[in-house]
Amino acid sequence: MLKSVVNFLKREDGPTAVEYAVMLALIIVVCLTAIQAVGTNAKTTFTSGMLAPYWLFMLGGLFIAVTLLLPRGIVGTVQYWMAQRRAHMAAGEDTAGNGGAANGTANPAPRPAE
């Protein structure tokens, strides 16, 4: 168990996953705060104001836009982007990871972040 935690912390995916989680949490907090601030006035405008007959059309348009722009869904799109990123990183390591040695026995060149 301890060995798997150490390996997780040594990999570059660990810190980036944590950074993405913190960034997502901050975005959610900002969105919820904005929705709460604007929501009270928007609710009265959409449900009892002059836009009351049109709010269903707006919701339908939002549904169509999300369906067209994110056909995999939100979670599926994020997973697809992460898989693409991992494949791109793996391809970069394959081309530059052997340090110029043909058989891969030489030490690899250090990456700039090391």
BELUR-V551148 format. One record per residue. RES is the residue in one small letter. PSI is psi as a letter, one per 30 degrees, with the letter a starting at -180 (999 if undefined). Layout:
<<RES/PSI> <RES/PSI>>
This chain:
<<m/e> <l/e> <k/e> <s/e> <v/e> <v/e> <n/e> <f/e> <l/f> <k/e> <r/l> <e/f> <d/e> <g/e> <p/e> <t/e> <a/e> <v/e> <e/e> <y/e> <a/e> <v/e> <m/e> <l/e> <a/e> <l/e> <i/e> <i/e> <v/e> <v/e> <c/e> <l/e> <t/e> <a/e> <i/e> <q/e> <a/e> <v/f> <g/e> <t/e> <n/e> <a/e> <k/e> <t/e> <t/e> <f/e> <t/e> <s/f> <g/a> <m/f> <l/g> <a/e> <p/f> <y/f> <w/e> <l/e> <f/e> <m/e> <l/e> <g/e> <g/e> <l/e> <f/e> <i/e> <a/e> <v/e> <t/e> <l/e> <l/f> <l/i> <p/f> <r/f> <g/l> <i/e> <v/e> <g/e> <t/e> <v/e> <q/e> <y/e> <w/e> <m/e> <a/e> <q/e> <r/e> <r/e> <a/e> <h/e> <m/e> <a/e> <a/e> <g/e> <e/e> <d/e> <t/e> <a/g> <g/f> <n/g> <g/g> <g/f> <a/k> <a/e> <n/f> <g/g> <t/f> <a/l> <n/k> <p/l> <a/k> <p/k> <r/l> <p/f> <a/f> <e/999>>
